Amino acid sequence: MSKAKVNIAMLTWARERSGYSLPEFAHKLGITDEKLAQWETGELQLTFVQAMKFAEKAYVPFGYLFLDQPPIEHLPIPDLRTVGSGELRRPSAELIDLLKNMLECQDWYRDYARNQLLQPVSVVGSCRIEQGVDAVVTDIRAKLQIAPHPQRGKWEEYYRDLVQRIERLGILVMRQPSLGHHTRPFNVDEFRGFALCDAYAPLIFINHADAPGARLFTLIHELCHIWIGQTGLSDAGANNHRNEERFCNAVAAELLVPTDEFTNLWRFDVDVWQQNLPDLEAHFHVSSWTLARKALTLQFITQLEYDAYIQAQIDAYKAREKQDGGPTFYKTKKAQLSELFSRAVVSEALNGKLILRDAGWMLGMKPANVAKFAQEFGF
């Protein structure tokens, strides 16, 4: 059987780019650790079939394995994240592929919106940082038609309601935990969300691999990016020193939890600061994660206290037991994809203006399933 004369350095690069250790990737390929090590050192040569499988499992084009040097991969949007004072690591294959997918979906929806003679989305870039946090919060509340905070219900209901209100403004909101399959999960340590500004197709993406309580804050943080007209990848980090990130953090904290009310309700005479959270949750109807973030913003708790609390929340979410049953594939897709976007794709596909193959790709499903997915929207 003919051998593939690949560049062995590209084998190691492709594996590491995909985020797998040598034992993990060997298991993924169904071979021994020793055999994979021999491939990467050149002691054994791969056949063409083996090389093609290697590229497929590493999520790289087959031709990459024959390059002299790894390609330099840049994020296609501004990177607003910070990791202390160190440099950010190389972006993962999942993040690169996700950004490319979302930009392509945005391109398609922009053309669709123009063809439908839809008006530009007026809130994109409608405010400036110089106007201050209160002015932007007031404008967002007015456009979304929301009170300072909900008077009843759980924060999860508030999150869904905000998503619907944001979409009614013409902003696409995508919410996924992985790149279409659990084998390609997103890393919360890498990013929490991003915003893609555009006059006709502004888009927000929320990393749903994150603990549920964090998503509400990230949603408003990315919405603020749309409001100030700035595309960018965010970690929504509490210790991010970029001016625009600090501003969007402040807007999210104030919109979700008004300072005056929070300050009046906060008790400093408790044994541990977390004892404040039950009463605050009952009053503001937002997640405890959001309340902790507000307490940090007002310096009622230290960065160390906040970090320890959030890490405990993340650990608890990761350790949760998987529930049996759950929503169907189509309901899950409906919850993850922008309804504006989904309806547009489904409508064009059913009307014969978009081939099913392309519709299926954009919706993350087999072409044959598009018609079934359409039933979720009453088509």
C-alpha positions as a Markdown table, in Angstrom:
| # | Residue | x | y | z |
|---|---|---|---|---|
| 1 | Met | 0.0 | 0.0 | 0.0 |
| 2 | Ser | 1.4 | 3.4 | -1.0 |
| 3 | Lys | 2.8 | 5.6 | 1.7 |
| 4 | Ala | 1.9 | 9.3 | 2.2 |
| 5 | Lys | 5.0 | 11.4 | 2.3 |
| 6 | Val | 3.7 | 13.8 | 4.9 |
| 7 | Asn | 5.7 | 16.3 | 6.9 |
| 8 | Ile | 6.0 | 14.7 | 10.3 |
| 9 | Ala | 6.2 | 18.1 | 12.0 |
| 10 | Met | 2.8 | 18.8 | 10.6 |
| 11 | Leu | 1.4 | 15.7 | 12.3 |
| 12 | Thr | 2.4 | 17.0 | 15.7 |
| 13 | Trp | 1.2 | 20.5 | 14.8 |
| 14 | Ala | -2.2 | 19.2 | 13.6 |
| 15 | Arg | -2.7 | 17.1 | 16.8 |
| 16 | Glu | -1.8 | 19.9 | 19.2 |
| 17 | Arg | -3.9 | 22.4 | 17.2 |
| 18 | Ser | -6.9 | 20.1 | 17.8 |
| 19 | Gly | -6.3 | 20.3 | 21.5 |
| 20 | Tyr | -5.5 | 16.6 | 22.1 |
| 21 | Ser | -2.6 | 15.0 | 24.0 |
| 22 | Leu | -0.8 | 12.1 | 22.3 |
| 23 | Pro | -2.7 | 9.4 | 24.3 |
| 24 | Glu | -6.1 | 11.1 | 23.7 |
| 25 | Phe | -5.5 | 11.4 | 19.9 |
| 26 | Ala | -4.2 | 7.8 | 19.7 |
| 27 | His | -7.5 | 6.7 | 21.3 |
| 28 | Lys | -9.4 | 8.9 | 18.8 |
| 29 | Leu | -7.6 | 7.2 | 15.9 |
| 30 | Gly | -8.1 | 3.7 | 17.4 |
| 31 | Ile | -4.3 | 3.0 | 17.6 |
| 32 | Thr | -1.7 | 2.6 | 20.3 |
| 33 | Asp | 0.2 | 5.5 | 21.8 |
| 34 | Glu | 3.4 | 3.9 | 20.6 |
| 35 | Lys | 2.2 | 3.8 | 17.0 |
| 36 | Leu | 1.2 | 7.4 | 17.0 |
| 37 | Ala | 4.5 | 8.4 | 18.5 |
| 38 | Gln | 6.3 | 6.5 | 15.8 |
| 39 | Trp | 4.2 | 8.4 | 13.1 |
| 40 | Glu | 5.1 | 11.7 | 14.7 |
| 41 | Thr | 8.8 | 10.9 | 14.9 |
| 42 | Gly | 9.0 | 9.4 | 11.4 |
| 43 | Glu | 9.8 | 5.9 | 12.5 |
| 44 | Leu | 6.7 | 4.7 | 10.8 |
| 45 | Gln | 5.1 | 6.1 | 7.6 |
| 46 | Leu | 1.4 | 6.6 | 7.2 |
| 47 | Thr | -0.5 | 5.2 | 4.3 |
| 48 | Phe | -2.7 | 7.6 | 2.4 |
| 49 | Val | -5.8 | 6.2 | 4.1 |
| 50 | Gln | -4.2 | 6.6 | 7.5 |
| 51 | Ala | -3.1 | 10.1 | 6.7 |
| 52 | Met | -6.6 | 11.1 | 5.5 |
| 53 | Lys | -8.1 | 9.7 | 8.7 |
| 54 | Phe | -5.5 | 11.6 | 10.7 |
| 55 | Ala | -6.4 | 14.9 | 9.0 |
| 56 | Glu | -10.1 | 14.2 | 9.5 |
| 57 | Lys | -9.8 | 13.6 | 13.2 |
| 58 | Ala | -7.5 | 16.6 | 13.7 |
| 59 | Tyr | -10.0 | 18.9 | 11.8 |
| 60 | Val | -7.5 | 20.1 | 9.2 |
| 61 | Pro | -7.5 | 19.9 | 5.4 |
| 62 | Phe | -5.6 | 16.8 | 4.2 |
| 63 | Gly | -3.2 | 19.0 | 2.2 |
| 64 | Tyr | -2.0 | 20.7 | 5.3 |
| 65 | Leu | 0.0 | 17.5 | 6.3 |
| 66 | Phe | 2.3 | 18.0 | 3.3 |
| 67 | Leu | 3.1 | 21.7 | 4.0 |
| 68 | Asp | 6.7 | 22.7 | 4.9 |
| 69 | Gln | 5.5 | 25.0 | 7.6 |
| 70 | Pro | 2.3 | 25.3 | 9.6 |
| 71 | Pro | 0.0 | 28.1 | 8.3 |
| 72 | Ile | -0.3 | 31.2 | 10.4 |
| 73 | Glu | -3.9 | 31.3 | 11.7 |
| 74 | His | -5.2 | 34.7 | 12.7 |
| 75 | Leu | -8.6 | 35.4 | 14.4 |
| 76 | Pro | -10.8 | 37.0 | 11.7 |
| 77 | Ile | -12.2 | 39.5 | 14.3 |
| 78 | Pro | -10.5 | 41.7 | 16.9 |
| 79 | Asp | -9.4 | 39.9 | 20.0 |
| 80 | Leu | -10.5 | 41.7 | 23.1 |
| 81 | Arg | -9.5 | 39.1 | 25.6 |
| 82 | Thr | -6.8 | 39.3 | 28.2 |
| 83 | Val | -5.0 | 36.6 | 30.3 |
| 84 | Gly | -3.3 | 38.4 | 33.1 |
| 85 | Ser | -0.2 | 40.1 | 31.6 |
| 86 | Gly | 0.7 | 37.1 | 29.5 |
| 87 | Glu | 0.1 | 36.5 | 25.8 |
| 88 | Leu | -3.0 | 34.7 | 24.6 |
| 89 | Arg | -2.4 | 31.2 | 23.4 |
| 90 | Arg | -2.9 | 30.0 | 19.9 |
| 91 | Pro | -6.7 | 29.9 | 19.1 |
| 92 | Ser | -8.2 | 26.4 | 19.1 |
| 93 | Ala | -9.5 | 24.7 | 15.9 |
| 94 | Glu | -13.0 | 25.0 | 17.3 |
| 95 | Leu | -12.8 | 28.7 | 17.8 |
| 96 | Ile | -11.3 | 29.3 | 14.4 |
| 97 | Asp | -13.9 | 27.1 | 12.7 |
| 98 | Leu | -16.8 | 28.7 | 14.7 |
| 99 | Leu | -15.8 | 32.2 | 13.7 |
| 100 | Lys | -15.6 | 31.3 | 10.1 |
| 101 | Asn | -19.0 | 29.6 | 10.3 |
| 102 | Met | -20.7 | 32.5 | 12.0 |
| 103 | Leu | -19.1 | 35.0 | 9.6 |
| 104 | Glu | -20.5 | 33.0 | 6.6 |
| 105 | Cys | -23.9 | 32.8 | 8.2 |
| 106 | Gln | -23.8 | 36.5 | 8.8 |
| 107 | Asp | -22.9 | 37.1 | 5.1 |
| 108 | Trp | -25.8 | 35.0 | 4.0 |
| 109 | Tyr | -28.3 | 36.8 | 6.3 |
| 110 | Arg | -27.0 | 40.2 | 5.3 |
| 111 | Asp | -27.8 | 39.4 | 1.6 |
| 112 | Tyr | -31.2 | 37.9 | 2.7 |
| 113 | Ala | -32.1 | 41.1 | 4.7 |
| 114 | Arg | -31.2 | 43.3 | 1.8 |
| 115 | Asn | -33.2 | 41.2 | -0.7 |
| 116 | Gln | -36.2 | 41.4 | 1.7 |
| 117 | Leu | -35.8 | 45.2 | 1.8 |
| 118 | Leu | -35.3 | 45.1 | 5.5 |
| 119 | Gln | -34.1 | 48.3 | 7.2 |
| 120 | Pro | -30.7 | 48.6 | 8.8 |
| 121 | Val | -30.7 | 47.7 | 12.5 |
| 122 | Ser | -30.7 | 51.2 | 14.1 |
| 123 | Val | -29.1 | 50.3 | 17.4 |
| 124 | Val | -25.8 | 49.1 | 15.9 |
| 125 | Gly | -23.2 | 51.7 | 16.9 |
| 126 | Ser | -25.9 | 54.0 | 18.2 |
| 127 | Cys | -23.9 | 55.0 | 21.3 |
| 128 | Arg | -20.4 | 55.9 | 22.3 |
| 129 | Ile | -18.3 | 55.0 | 25.3 |
| 130 | Glu | -17.9 | 58.7 | 26.0 |
| 131 | Gln | -21.6 | 59.0 | 26.7 |
| 132 | Gly | -21.1 | 57.0 | 29.9 |
| 133 | Val | -22.6 | 53.8 | 31.4 |
| 134 | Asp | -25.9 | 55.3 | 32.6 |
| 135 | Ala | -26.7 | 56.7 | 29.2 |
| 136 | Val | -26.1 | 53.4 | 27.4 |
| 137 | Val | -28.0 | 51.4 | 30.0 |
| 138 | Thr | -31.0 | 53.8 | 29.7 |
| 139 | Asp | -31.0 | 53.5 | 26.0 |
| 140 | Ile | -30.8 | 49.7 | 26.0 |
| 141 | Arg | -33.6 | 49.5 | 28.5 |
| 142 | Ala | -35.8 | 51.8 | 26.4 |
| 143 | Lys | -35.1 | 49.9 | 23.1 |
| 144 | Leu | -35.7 | 46.5 | 24.8 |
| 145 | Gln | -38.7 | 47.9 | 26.7 |
| 146 | Ile | -37.6 | 46.4 | 30.0 |
| 147 | Ala | -37.8 | 47.5 | 33.6 |
| 148 | Pro | -34.7 | 47.9 | 35.7 |
| 149 | His | -35.2 | 44.2 | 36.7 |
| 150 | Pro | -37.9 | 41.6 | 36.5 |
| 151 | Gln | -40.5 | 41.5 | 39.3 |
| 152 | Arg | -41.1 | 37.7 | 39.2 |
| 153 | Gly | -39.9 | 34.5 | 37.7 |
| 154 | Lys | -36.6 | 32.7 | 37.5 |
| 155 | Trp | -33.5 | 34.2 | 35.9 |
| 156 | Glu | -33.6 | 31.5 | 33.2 |
| 157 | Glu | -36.9 | 32.9 | 32.1 |
| 158 | Tyr | -35.5 | 36.4 | 32.1 |
| 159 | Tyr | -32.6 | 35.2 | 29.9 |
| 160 | Arg | -34.9 | 33.7 | 27.3 |
| 161 | Asp | -37.1 | 36.8 | 27.4 |
| 162 | Leu | -34.1 | 39.1 | 26.8 |
| 163 | Val | -33.0 | 36.9 | 23.9 |
| 164 | Gln | -36.4 | 37.3 | 22.3 |
| 165 | Arg | -36.4 | 41.1 | 22.8 |
| 166 | Ile | -32.9 | 41.4 | 21.3 |
| 167 | Glu | -33.9 | 39.4 | 18.3 |
| 168 | Arg | -37.0 | 41.6 | 17.8 |
| 169 | Leu | -34.5 | 44.5 | 17.2 |
| 170 | Gly | -33.0 | 42.5 | 14.3 |
| 171 | Ile | -30.0 | 41.1 | 16.2 |
| 172 | Leu | -29.2 | 37.4 | 15.7 |
| 173 | Val | -28.4 | 35.6 | 19.0 |
| 174 | Met | -26.6 | 32.2 | 18.7 |
| 175 | Arg | -26.1 | 30.0 | 21.7 |
| 176 | Gln | -24.2 | 26.8 | 21.4 |
| 177 | Pro | -21.9 | 24.7 | 23.7 |
| 178 | Ser | -19.9 | 23.0 | 20.9 |
| 179 | Leu | -19.2 | 23.0 | 17.2 |
| 180 | Gly | -22.2 | 20.9 | 16.3 |
| 181 | His | -21.1 | 17.8 | 18.2 |
| 182 | His | -20.0 | 17.0 | 21.8 |
| 183 | Thr | -16.6 | 15.8 | 20.5 |
| 184 | Arg | -15.8 | 19.5 | 19.6 |
| 185 | Pro | -16.8 | 21.4 | 22.8 |
| 186 | Phe | -16.0 | 25.1 | 23.2 |
| 187 | Asn | -13.5 | 26.0 | 26.0 |
| 188 | Val | -14.9 | 28.6 | 28.4 |
| 189 | Asp | -11.3 | 29.5 | 29.4 |
| 190 | Glu | -10.8 | 30.5 | 25.8 |
| 191 | Phe | -13.9 | 32.7 | 25.2 |
| 192 | Arg | -17.3 | 33.4 | 26.6 |
| 193 | Gly | -18.8 | 35.2 | 23.6 |
| 194 | Phe | -18.4 | 37.5 | 20.7 |
| 195 | Ala | -20.2 | 40.2 | 18.8 |
| 196 | Leu | -20.2 | 40.7 | 15.0 |
| 197 | Cys | -21.4 | 44.2 | 14.2 |
| 198 | Asp | -23.1 | 44.8 | 10.9 |
| 199 | Ala | -25.8 | 47.2 | 9.7 |
| 200 | Tyr | -28.1 | 44.4 | 8.5 |
| 201 | Ala | -27.0 | 41.3 | 10.3 |
| 202 | Pro | -25.5 | 42.1 | 13.8 |
| 203 | Leu | -24.8 | 38.8 | 15.6 |
| 204 | Ile | -24.2 | 37.8 | 19.2 |
| 205 | Phe | -22.7 | 34.4 | 20.1 |
| 206 | Ile | -22.9 | 33.1 | 23.7 |
| 207 | Asn | -20.7 | 30.1 | 24.6 |
| 208 | His | -23.2 | 27.7 | 26.2 |
| 209 | Ala | -20.4 | 25.5 | 27.5 |
| 210 | Asp | -20.2 | 28.1 | 30.2 |
| 211 | Ala | -22.1 | 27.6 | 33.5 |
| 212 | Pro | -25.7 | 28.8 | 33.0 |
| 213 | Gly | -25.5 | 31.6 | 35.5 |
| 214 | Ala | -22.7 | 33.3 | 33.5 |
| 215 | Arg | -24.7 | 33.4 | 30.2 |
| 216 | Leu | -27.0 | 36.2 | 31.3 |
| 217 | Phe | -24.1 | 38.6 | 32.0 |
| 218 | Thr | -22.3 | 37.6 | 28.8 |
| 219 | Leu | -25.5 | 38.3 | 26.7 |
| 220 | Ile | -25.7 | 41.9 | 27.9 |
| 221 | His | -22.0 | 42.3 | 27.7 |
| 222 | Glu | -22.0 | 41.3 | 24.0 |
| 223 | Leu | -25.2 | 43.4 | 23.4 |
| 224 | Cys | -23.3 | 46.4 | 24.6 |
| 225 | His | -20.6 | 45.7 | 22.0 |
| 226 | Ile | -23.4 | 45.9 | 19.4 |
| 227 | Trp | -24.6 | 49.2 | 20.9 |
| 228 | Ile | -21.2 | 50.8 | 20.7 |
| 229 | Gly | -20.5 | 49.3 | 17.2 |
| 230 | Gln | -17.5 | 47.2 | 18.1 |
| 231 | Thr | -16.9 | 43.7 | 16.7 |
| 232 | Gly | -14.8 | 41.5 | 19.0 |
| 233 | Leu | -14.1 | 38.3 | 20.8 |
| 234 | Ser | -14.6 | 38.6 | 24.6 |
| 235 | Asp | -13.8 | 36.7 | 27.8 |
| 236 | Ala | -16.0 | 39.1 | 29.8 |
| 237 | Gly | -13.3 | 38.8 | 32.4 |
| 238 | Ala | -13.6 | 40.7 | 35.6 |
| 239 | Asn | -9.8 | 41.6 | 35.4 |
| 240 | Asn | -9.8 | 42.7 | 31.8 |
| 241 | His | -8.2 | 46.1 | 31.5 |
| 242 | Arg | -9.2 | 47.0 | 28.0 |
| 243 | Asn | -11.3 | 50.2 | 28.2 |
| 244 | Glu | -14.1 | 48.8 | 25.9 |
| 245 | Glu | -14.3 | 45.5 | 27.9 |
| 246 | Arg | -14.5 | 47.3 | 31.2 |
| 247 | Phe | -17.2 | 49.5 | 29.8 |
| 248 | Cys | -19.3 | 46.6 | 28.5 |
| 249 | Asn | -18.8 | 44.9 | 31.9 |
| 250 | Ala | -20.1 | 48.0 | 33.7 |
| 251 | Val | -23.1 | 48.3 | 31.4 |
| 252 | Ala | -24.0 | 44.6 | 31.9 |
| 253 | Ala | -23.7 | 44.9 | 35.7 |
| 254 | Glu | -25.8 | 48.1 | 35.9 |
| 255 | Leu | -28.5 | 47.0 | 33.5 |
| 256 | Leu | -29.0 | 43.7 | 35.2 |
| 257 | Val | -28.6 | 44.9 | 38.8 |
| 258 | Pro | -29.2 | 48.7 | 39.4 |
| 259 | Thr | -26.5 | 50.0 | 41.8 |
| 260 | Asp | -28.8 | 52.0 | 44.1 |
| 261 | Glu | -31.1 | 49.1 | 44.9 |
| 262 | Phe | -28.3 | 46.6 | 45.2 |
| 263 | Thr | -26.4 | 48.9 | 47.6 |
| 264 | Asn | -29.4 | 49.4 | 49.8 |
| 265 | Leu | -30.0 | 45.6 | 50.0 |
| 266 | Trp | -26.4 | 44.5 | 50.6 |
| 267 | Arg | -25.6 | 43.5 | 54.2 |
| 268 | Phe | -22.1 | 43.9 | 55.5 |
| 269 | Asp | -22.9 | 42.4 | 58.9 |
| 270 | Val | -23.2 | 38.7 | 57.7 |
| 271 | Asp | -20.7 | 36.0 | 58.5 |
| 272 | Val | -19.9 | 35.3 | 54.9 |
| 273 | Trp | -20.8 | 37.6 | 51.9 |
| 274 | Gln | -22.6 | 34.7 | 50.1 |
| 275 | Gln | -25.4 | 34.9 | 52.7 |
| 276 | Asn | -26.6 | 38.0 | 50.8 |
| 277 | Leu | -27.3 | 36.0 | 47.6 |
| 278 | Pro | -30.7 | 34.3 | 48.4 |
| 279 | Asp | -32.5 | 37.5 | 49.3 |
| 280 | Leu | -30.8 | 39.4 | 46.3 |
| 281 | Glu | -31.9 | 36.6 | 43.9 |
| 282 | Ala | -35.4 | 36.8 | 45.2 |
| 283 | His | -35.4 | 40.6 | 44.6 |
| 284 | Phe | -33.6 | 41.0 | 41.3 |
| 285 | His | -34.5 | 37.6 | 39.7 |
| 286 | Val | -31.0 | 37.3 | 38.1 |
| 287 | Ser | -28.4 | 34.6 | 38.6 |
| 288 | Ser | -26.2 | 34.5 | 41.7 |
| 289 | Trp | -23.2 | 34.7 | 39.2 |
| 290 | Thr | -24.5 | 38.1 | 38.1 |
| 291 | Leu | -25.0 | 39.3 | 41.7 |
| 292 | Ala | -21.4 | 38.2 | 42.6 |
| 293 | Arg | -20.2 | 40.2 | 39.6 |
| 294 | Lys | -22.1 | 43.3 | 40.8 |
| 295 | Ala | -20.6 | 42.9 | 44.2 |
| 296 | Leu | -17.2 | 42.8 | 42.7 |
| 297 | Thr | -17.9 | 45.8 | 40.5 |
| 298 | Leu | -18.9 | 47.8 | 43.6 |
| 299 | Gln | -15.8 | 46.4 | 45.5 |
| 300 | Phe | -18.1 | 44.8 | 48.2 |
| 301 | Ile | -16.0 | 41.6 | 47.7 |
| 302 | Thr | -12.4 | 41.1 | 46.6 |
| 303 | Gln | -11.2 | 39.7 | 43.3 |
| 304 | Leu | -10.0 | 36.6 | 45.2 |
| 305 | Glu | -13.4 | 36.1 | 46.8 |
| 306 | Tyr | -15.1 | 36.5 | 43.5 |
| 307 | Asp | -12.7 | 34.2 | 41.7 |
| 308 | Ala | -13.1 | 31.5 | 44.3 |
| 309 | Tyr | -16.9 | 31.7 | 44.1 |
| 310 | Ile | -17.0 | 31.6 | 40.3 |
| 311 | Gln | -14.6 | 28.6 | 40.2 |
| 312 | Ala | -16.8 | 26.7 | 42.6 |
| 313 | Gln | -19.8 | 27.5 | 40.3 |
| 314 | Ile | -17.9 | 26.2 | 37.3 |
| 315 | Asp | -16.7 | 23.1 | 39.1 |
| 316 | Ala | -20.3 | 22.3 | 40.2 |
| 317 | Tyr | -21.6 | 22.7 | 36.7 |
| 318 | Lys | -18.9 | 20.4 | 35.2 |
| 319 | Ala | -19.7 | 17.8 | 37.9 |
| 320 | Arg | -23.4 | 17.8 | 37.3 |
| 321 | Glu | -25.1 | 14.5 | 36.4 |
| 322 | Lys | -26.3 | 14.2 | 32.9 |
| 323 | Gln | -30.0 | 13.9 | 32.8 |
| 324 | Asp | -31.7 | 11.2 | 30.8 |
| 325 | Gly | -34.3 | 12.3 | 28.3 |
| 326 | Gly | -34.2 | 16.0 | 27.5 |
| 327 | Pro | -35.4 | 17.9 | 24.5 |
| 328 | Thr | -35.5 | 16.5 | 21.0 |
| 329 | Phe | -32.8 | 17.3 | 18.4 |
| 330 | Tyr | -35.0 | 19.8 | 16.7 |
| 331 | Lys | -36.0 | 21.6 | 19.9 |
| 332 | Thr | -32.3 | 21.7 | 21.0 |
| 333 | Lys | -31.5 | 23.3 | 17.6 |
| 334 | Lys | -34.3 | 25.8 | 18.0 |
| 335 | Ala | -32.9 | 26.8 | 21.4 |
| 336 | Gln | -29.4 | 27.2 | 20.1 |
| 337 | Leu | -29.9 | 29.0 | 16.8 |
| 338 | Ser | -31.2 | 32.5 | 16.3 |
| 339 | Glu | -34.9 | 32.3 | 15.5 |
| 340 | Leu | -34.6 | 35.2 | 13.0 |
| 341 | Phe | -31.8 | 33.3 | 11.2 |
| 342 | Ser | -33.5 | 29.9 | 11.4 |
| 343 | Arg | -36.8 | 31.2 | 10.0 |
| 344 | Ala | -35.1 | 32.9 | 7.2 |
| 345 | Val | -33.0 | 29.8 | 6.2 |
| 346 | Val | -36.0 | 27.5 | 6.5 |
| 347 | Ser | -38.3 | 29.8 | 4.5 |
| 348 | Glu | -35.8 | 30.2 | 1.7 |
| 349 | Ala | -35.2 | 26.5 | 1.6 |
| 350 | Leu | -38.9 | 25.6 | 1.4 |
| 351 | Asn | -39.5 | 28.2 | -1.3 |
| 352 | Gly | -36.7 | 26.7 | -3.4 |
| 353 | Lys | -34.5 | 29.8 | -3.2 |
| 354 | Leu | -31.8 | 28.0 | -1.1 |
| 355 | Ile | -30.7 | 24.4 | -1.8 |
| 356 | Leu | -31.2 | 22.0 | 1.1 |
| 357 | Arg | -27.5 | 21.2 | 1.3 |
| 358 | Asp | -26.6 | 24.8 | 2.0 |
| 359 | Ala | -29.6 | 25.2 | 4.4 |
| 360 | Gly | -28.5 | 22.1 | 6.3 |
| 361 | Trp | -25.0 | 23.3 | 6.6 |
| 362 | Met | -26.0 | 26.7 | 8.0 |
| 363 | Leu | -28.4 | 25.0 | 10.5 |
| 364 | Gly | -26.0 | 22.3 | 11.5 |
| 365 | Met | -28.1 | 19.3 | 10.3 |
| 366 | Lys | -28.6 | 16.9 | 7.5 |
| 367 | Pro | -30.3 | 18.4 | 4.4 |
| 368 | Ala | -33.1 | 15.8 | 4.8 |
| 369 | Asn | -33.9 | 17.2 | 8.3 |
| 370 | Val | -34.5 | 20.8 | 7.3 |
| 371 | Ala | -38.2 | 20.1 | 6.5 |
| 372 | Lys | -38.7 | 18.5 | 9.9 |
| 373 | Phe | -36.9 | 21.4 | 11.6 |
| 374 | Ala | -39.3 | 23.8 | 9.8 |
| 375 | Gln | -42.2 | 22.3 | 11.8 |
| 376 | Glu | -40.7 | 23.8 | 14.9 |
| 377 | Phe | -41.6 | 27.2 | 13.4 |
| 378 | Gly | -45.1 | 26.3 | 12.1 |
| 379 | Phe | -44.1 | 25.9 | 8.5 |
